[in-house]
Amino acid sequence: MLLIYRHLINILFPFIVILTFIRTKLNKEDKIRYKEKLFTTSFKVKKKSKKKLIWFHAASIGELNSIIPLIKRIDEKNNFEFLITTVTLSSSRLILKEFNNKKNISHRFFPIDKMNLVKNFIKNWSPNLILFIDSEIWPNFLLEINRKSIPLILLNGRITKKTFLRWSLISKTANKIFQSFDLCIPSSIESKKYLKKLKVKHIKYFGNLKLASKNKSNSLNTENKKILKINKFWCAASIHKEENIFCLKVHLKIKKKYKNIITIIIPRHLNNIQDIKFQCKELNLKHQVLSDGELIKPNKEIIIINSYGVMSKYLKNCKSVFIGKSVIKKLEKVGGQNPIEAAKLGCKIYNGPYVYNFKEIYALFKKLKISETIFNYNDLSNKLIIDLSKPNKVNNNKINVINNYGKKILTNTYNSLLKVAF
């Protein structure tokens, strides 16, 4: 199976190069640095021989946010260099923002899992410890790292039932790949169960590392804050296309009670904006597509956010939020978006019944009475009408419980990985 996988990558590689180049024209790849994914001559290795190097690989922003506190903790207490690899353009920008002044932290785009790229990358960077985050399982990289006897950790590992069943079809190959890890730190009890079945060497479970993530410092400008303060408003966050009408129906029902209601829709994907605009027109709703830095216009009732990375600005000022990808029946087995940021910013969270991806997090928040499951738009509307009559956000004591739990997970993770590596 590994031989077939390697042949397929070699065959597909020219097409991957062409596709990546096309993506640069669509502003989905860095127009210069995209070559780091494809060519050994663009690896730009930067390593001081006297310092030990820790390499973290995280696919995108969600995975990257989960490890930023850990990287900062290690950097505070040790004299290491760090290499962070990611796949997406947005994650590269986040690293620049978080670590702009850190000369001992380098970012590169993750190379294609092709053997000549894999061998060259590992040989030239020569890391002392490697951590792959979440569900980043790349066979050629993992097996070559194992062959080089470099300590390897799967951090905040996520293995779903669907993923496990796929690996089970090639169980011998799967066992070989997963036994490459010296330590697996799963993100959930379910992942721990499936990692055991995949016969990993060593497992330690502390909880989801995403609970240790820090709140963003972004704030709304004064004018927009004033507009929201004099009106009633709620947020619909990480909304998928199938949930657009759901959110607009909620707005229309709340409007019967509160004429000055504003609904802020933060789509999961910006290409959903045109569809939301069309549906607003169909329902005769006054709407505005708002880019970062723009002012909310008077008398607008639906505000559609047209920027990534600005959710915290609105959640800081919001009492109630609906988290999307949770009322779409066809996504039942992959449903749910991350509610942690909303909880840490003191929002009352509402979600549909399909939250498989974060079911343990939602269970914790439900126990703390921070989140509540709704089943239809009438259900959500009625609960929001009650919330909008109240003056306060979620109790700070509940937020402290989450933060303290996150700190404990971070400390246990930090101590465990250092034992493996050094």
Phi, psi and omega in degrees: 000319178298321179297319178296315179303315182292322177295319180298317179298318179297319180292318185279346187305314178302324179289325177295320178299313180296315180298317180297319178296319178298320179297330176295325179290336179265009180062030177257355176224155174296128188293340178249312189280355178304336181295339178299334180281342196239332191228133180298331181291349181252012182291333176049060183292132181223103182213132175272124189298333185278342182260145174283144184247128174252128181250121174254132172241119178231134186294307188216196188298317182301312179292321181295316179301328182290336184255351180302314178299324180292316178299317180294323178295314179297318183294326180294324191256355186218163180254074183243163164258155181230138168244126176243123175249141175221176182253323191265156178295318181298323180291326178295324179291324179294320178297319178300320180290317186281327189233029186304324185261008183263106182287342181268006180240121181245146174243138171222154172283141185291127180291157173300145185282059182249134195305317182293325177290317181301308183297318181294317182297313182291318181297315186282324177279328176046061182288156178265340178209138182231134178232120174260136190255141171068246183244029180279090181245103181243104190307313183296317178297312185296317181289325177290321176299317178297319179298327180276356180060038176268130179305131187227130182235136167265114188253132183053042186298139181232112176237111180274170177301319180298315179296316181299317181297325177294315178295328181297335179292337178232058192302320181296315178294319180299315180298320179297317181292312184287337175285356175291335182282132175280333179209135173243125176246096186285160181269350183205164176297321179298314179298322177301317180299314183287328176295323176299317180293334177275004172063043175290158187290316193211125182234135171226128181246127179239338187130178182281119183298340179297340177290346178269357183296148182269149174291142177286152184268004181299142178227149176291149174290160189301318184294315179294325178296321179296316181299317180291328182290325182275355177243172169268137177210156175217165182243141170244109191250147179056048186275133176264162186307320182291349182257359182302306182297321177307310182293322180291326175294321176300314180302313183298322179289318178297325182300333178294333180265316182238109182292335183263031182281136174241130175252123178259116180256122178249097185290148177294322180235132185293339178288359175276348187298316182299323179293319178296316178302313181300317182289328174297317178297318179299326182262006179058042179259130180286118188229162178214132172272118189249116174272160182299130180095346179278159179265144175288129181281153179297149172066022175266137182249337175242118178251119182255116186281129186248035182214148173270153172078016182244005185305320184299331179302320183274322181294329178300329184255003189254138178275324188226140180221140170259127180261126188282190187054036184227357177239015183260106187303319184293344178258021185308321185272354178227019186284165175101134171243162186294118179263005190295315181301316180299319180294317182290341177265009171083020179274144166282127188255135172241141181214154174284184185282350187255086185232038186308318185296336183227035188295326179288325177294314179297324178298319177297313182293326177294320178298323179278359182061036175264327181240159181211139180272133174242159187239348178200173186290330176295319179300310180295316181303313182297320181289321179293323178301319177293314181301319184293345177272351182263150184274338194248157172275188180299145180303134182299331179298324179291322177296321179296324177299315179296313182297319180293322177297317178298319179297321179295317178298316180298314181296314180296321179295314180302312181296322182290318184288329178291328178294323180290320189273316191227000000 
